[in-house]
Structure formats: structure tokens, C-alpha cells
Amino acid sequence: MNENKHINYEILNLIGYGLAKFDTLFVNQFGLKSKSQFYEFLVQKKIADTIGTVKNRQDLFDPFFDNGRKGWWQKGDAYIHRKLLIDSLFGDLDCSNYAQIVKIYINENFDSFQNIILKTSPIIVSKFKQLQQTGLEAELFFLNNYNQITEFKDGIIQDARLLGDGYDFQIELAPKYFLTEVKGVRKASGAIRLTHNEYKKAEEYKNDYFLVIISNLENIPKITPIENPLKNLKLERKEIISSQIYYHSSSLKW
């Protein structure tokens, strides 16, 4: 497989996952009877360059499903982060609803399935919007690989993302606690930014605060932990003024 990111990276991953997990049942959801017809459909819509492009994407996901096909078994878990991301959003969907996700994507980017969103539940549409968030993919990769970081090995991890307190995870290695903020970068290089809240937390915890960069997400991710990022990373202060819109009711008796 070409290691450079394909222009239709996200949709090809969704399709490869669907083929590996549901096989011809997935194809049938598009009104087609065979995989060969489905491959040709994707090439005609310019979603894939060639039939081989689609087959390769299924080969990538095949080893992660008990479907009787080995696919790229020799790659080991090199690409499992792609499956984990899709699992986290759509792993509980049956074949019909999963195919709806793929149709939404095609509808928005290739104009092939008009009015499909009208037939789709709102929560599926909301999950679809999460797909392209780099942060989520990076956090999931960290959750499944944090033990690779020497300082965190054998630690107990706790998810703090919903707390909104300037860090994503706490890792306990008694009697110490490390706070980690995870940032994702699609390519092998790129800038990151800390919010004011994250900056203040890093300032407070110093050597017990780690910024963890998950880079190269579009291929094989790399983990770069940075201890005490305010000391070990050059950061430039930038101020962005934004406004929020609220809608208030009058005082009512409830």
C-alpha cells in the first residue's frame, strides 16, 4: 500500500471497515449484489482510483475481524488505531445503520445519495460529525498505547476529559500522579496549541504534567511525550477574542 495519505482517506477507511466487518451484507445496502459491482461503483464516483485501492483498504481491516480472511496480517497492529476510532463511534451499529454513515459521507462529498440524511437518526449524524476530529483519534490512540511511555508504564489511567480542567488523563503510579494533555497531529510535523486552562495546569504541576503529541495519525502514529512542556517547549502567547451567543427566557414560575 502507498504510505502517503489518499485524498479520500476517511471514506476509504469507513468502506474498508464495512467490507471487513459485514462483507456482502454491506455491499447490499447500496443496492448492489456483488463486491465487484461495489468496487466499480466506487471507482466511477472517483472515491477510489482503482479497484485495487478498495481491496487494499479491506485488506488493512481484515486482520481485526473474525471473517476468515487474513488481509495484511503481517502488519500486526500497525493500523489498528483506524479500527479503534471507527469502533468508538460506530462499533455498535448494525450493517444497515453503518452503511448510512458511509452514505452520509458520500452524499456530502460526492453527491451520490440525495436526501439520505432525512432518513437517518440525529444521533448517527452527530456521531458522523465526530469522525474528522483529530483530537478524538489521538486520545483513543493514547488510551490504548500509554504503557509504551516509560514514565507511565504499569500506571492506572483515569479519563478526565469531561472535567474540562486543563488535562485529559490522570495516570497513577503510587505515590505519584501524572496529568497528561493529548494533542493530535495528522502528519509527521505540525503545530500544537495549549488553551489558557491547559497552560495554567501545566504551570501548576510542572514535572508532573506531560503534553503527549500523537503525530502521523494518517499513517502509523508516533507518540512524543513532553515532560513539563512550559519548560521544554517554546510556546508563543496568542490572544483570540471570540463571542458566544445565548438565548434566555424571562423569569418564569416552574
C-alpha positions in Angstrom: 0.0 0.0 0.0 1.2 3.5 -0.7 2.0 5.0 2.6 1.0 8.6 1.5 -2.4 9.6 2.6 -5.0 9.0 -0.1 -7.1 12.1 -0.9 -10.3 10.2 0.2 -8.6 8.7 3.3 -11.6 8.9 5.7 -14.2 7.4 3.4 -11.9 4.6 2.2 -11.3 3.7 5.9 -15.0 3.6 6.5 -15.6 1.4 3.4 -12.7 -0.9 4.3 -14.1 -1.4 7.8 -17.6 -2.1 6.4 -16.4 -4.7 4.0 -14.2 -6.4 6.6 -16.9 -6.5 9.2 -20.1 -7.1 7.2 -18.8 -8.4 3.9 -21.5 -8.6 1.1 -24.3 -7.5 3.5 -22.6 -4.1 3.5 -22.5 -4.1 -0.4 -26.2 -5.0 -0.5 -27.0 -1.8 1.4 -26.0 0.1 -1.7 -28.4 -1.8 -3.9 -25.6 -3.9 -5.4 -25.3 -7.7 -5.5 -21.6 -8.3 -5.6 -18.3 -6.8 -4.4 -17.1 -6.3 -8.0 -20.1 -4.1 -8.7 -19.4 -2.1 -5.5 -15.7 -1.7 -6.4 -16.7 -0.4 -9.9 -19.3 2.0 -8.3 -16.6 3.5 -6.0 -14.2 4.0 -9.0 -17.0 5.6 -11.1 -17.7 8.0 -8.3 -14.0 8.8 -8.0 -13.9 7.7 -4.4 -11.2 5.2 -5.3 -8.6 5.4 -8.0 -8.8 1.7 -8.8 -10.5 -1.5 -7.7 -7.2 -2.4 -6.1 -7.4 0.7 -3.9 -10.7 -0.6 -2.3 -9.4 -4.2 -2.0 -6.2 -2.9 -0.2 -8.3 -0.9 2.2 -10.3 -4.0 3.1 -7.0 -6.0 3.5 -6.0 -3.4 6.0 -9.0 -4.0 8.3 -9.5 -7.8 7.6 -7.0 -9.0 10.3 -9.0 -7.2 13.0 -12.2 -9.2 12.3 -13.0 -12.9 12.5 -14.1 -13.1 8.9 -11.9 -15.9 7.6 -9.6 -13.6 5.6 -6.1 -12.8 6.7 -5.7 -9.5 4.9 -2.4 -7.7 5.8 -1.8 -9.9 8.9 1.9 -9.3 8.6 1.4 -5.6 9.5 0.3 -6.7 13.0 -1.4 -3.9 14.9 0.2 -1.1 12.9 -3.1 0.2 11.7 -5.5 -0.9 14.5 -5.8 2.8 15.6 -8.0 3.3 12.5 -10.4 0.5 13.6 -10.5 1.7 17.2 -11.6 5.2 16.0 -14.4 3.8 13.9 -15.3 1.3 16.7 -15.6 4.1 19.2 -18.1 6.0 17.1 -19.9 3.3 15.1 -19.0 -0.1 16.5 -22.4 -0.7 18.0 -24.3 -0.1 14.7 -25.7 -2.9 12.7 -24.9 -3.2 9.0 -27.8 -1.0 7.8 -27.1 1.9 10.1 -23.4 1.7 9.5 -24.0 1.9 5.7 -26.0 5.0 6.4 -22.8 6.6 7.8 -21.0 5.8 4.6 -23.9 7.2 2.5 -23.9 10.4 4.5 -20.2 10.9 3.8 -20.7 10.1 0.1 -23.7 12.4 0.0 -21.8 15.3 1.4 -18.6 14.9 -0.6 -19.6 13.1 -3.8 -23.3 14.0 -4.3 -24.4 10.4 -4.8 -27.2 9.7 -2.2 -29.6 12.6 -2.2 -31.9 13.0 0.8 -30.1 10.3 2.8 -29.8 12.5 5.9 -33.6 12.8 6.0 -33.8 9.0 6.7 -31.0 8.9 9.3 -31.4 9.3 13.0 -30.0 12.5 14.5 -27.5 10.7 16.8 -26.0 8.9 13.8 -25.5 12.3 12.1 -23.9 13.6 15.3 -21.5 10.7 15.5 -20.6 11.2 11.9 -19.5 14.8 12.8 -17.1 13.4 15.3 -15.2 11.3 12.7 -12.9 14.1 11.5 -11.9 15.3 14.9 -8.1 14.8 15.2 -8.3 15.1 19.0 -10.6 12.1 19.5 -8.4 9.9 17.3 -5.3 10.9 19.2 -6.9 10.4 22.6 -8.0 6.9 21.7 -4.6 6.0 20.5 -3.1 7.3 23.7 -5.6 5.3 25.8 -4.5 2.1 24.0 -0.8 2.8 24.0 0.1 4.9 27.0 2.0 2.0 28.5 4.6 2.4 25.8 5.7 5.6 27.5 8.4 4.7 30.0 7.2 7.1 32.7 3.6 5.7 32.5 4.4 2.0 32.3 2.1 -0.1 34.5 0.2 3.1 35.6 -3.5 3.2 36.3 -5.2 5.6 33.9 -8.3 7.7 34.6 -10.2 9.7 32.0 -10.6 13.3 32.9 -11.7 14.7 29.5 -15.3 15.6 30.7 -13.9 17.5 33.7 -12.5 20.3 31.5 -9.8 21.1 34.0 -6.8 21.5 31.7 -5.8 17.9 31.2 -7.2 14.8 29.5 -6.0 11.9 31.7 -4.5 11.2 35.1 -2.0 8.3 35.4 -1.4 7.0 38.9 1.9 5.4 39.8 1.7 5.5 43.5 2.6 7.6 45.3 2.8 9.9 42.2 0.2 11.2 39.8 0.9 12.4 36.3 -1.5 14.7 34.4 -1.5 14.3 30.6 -2.8 16.5 27.9 -3.0 14.8 24.5 -2.7 16.6 21.1 -3.1 15.1 17.7 -1.2 16.0 14.5 -2.3 14.4 11.2 1.1 14.5 9.6 4.7 13.9 10.9 5.0 17.6 11.7 2.7 20.4 12.7 2.0 23.0 15.4 0.0 22.4 18.6 -1.6 24.9 21.0 -2.5 24.9 24.7 -5.5 26.6 26.0 -5.1 29.1 28.9 -6.6 26.4 31.2 -4.1 23.8 30.0 -1.2 26.3 30.3 -2.1 27.1 33.9 -2.4 23.4 34.8 1.0 22.7 33.3 2.4 25.7 35.2 0.9 24.3 38.5 2.1 20.7 38.1 5.4 21.3 36.3 7.3 17.9 36.0 4.1 16.0 36.8 2.4 17.4 33.8 3.0 15.8 30.3 2.0 17.1 26.9 1.7 14.0 24.7 1.8 14.5 21.0 0.3 11.8 18.7 1.7 12.6 15.3 1.4 11.0 11.9 -2.2 9.9 12.6 -2.9 9.5 8.9 -0.3 6.7 8.6 1.4 5.0 11.6 1.1 7.2 14.7 4.1 8.2 16.8 4.0 9.1 20.5 6.1 12.0 21.7 5.8 12.7 25.5 7.0 16.2 26.7 7.5 16.5 30.4 6.9 20.0 31.8 6.0 21.4 28.4 6.3 25.1 29.6 10.0 24.4 30.3 10.8 22.1 27.4 8.7 23.5 24.6 8.8 27.0 23.1 5.3 28.5 23.2 4.1 31.9 21.9 1.2 33.6 23.6 -1.6 34.4 21.2 -4.9 36.0 22.2 -8.1 35.2 20.3 -11.3 37.2 21.2 -14.5 35.3 20.5 -18.1 35.8 21.4 -20.8 33.3 22.5 -24.5 33.5 21.7 -27.0 32.6 24.4 -30.8 32.5 24.4 -32.5 33.4 27.7 -36.1 33.1 28.8 -37.9 35.6 31.1 -38.3 34.7 34.7 -41.0 32.0 34.9 -42.6 30.0 37.7 -41.7 26.4 37.2 
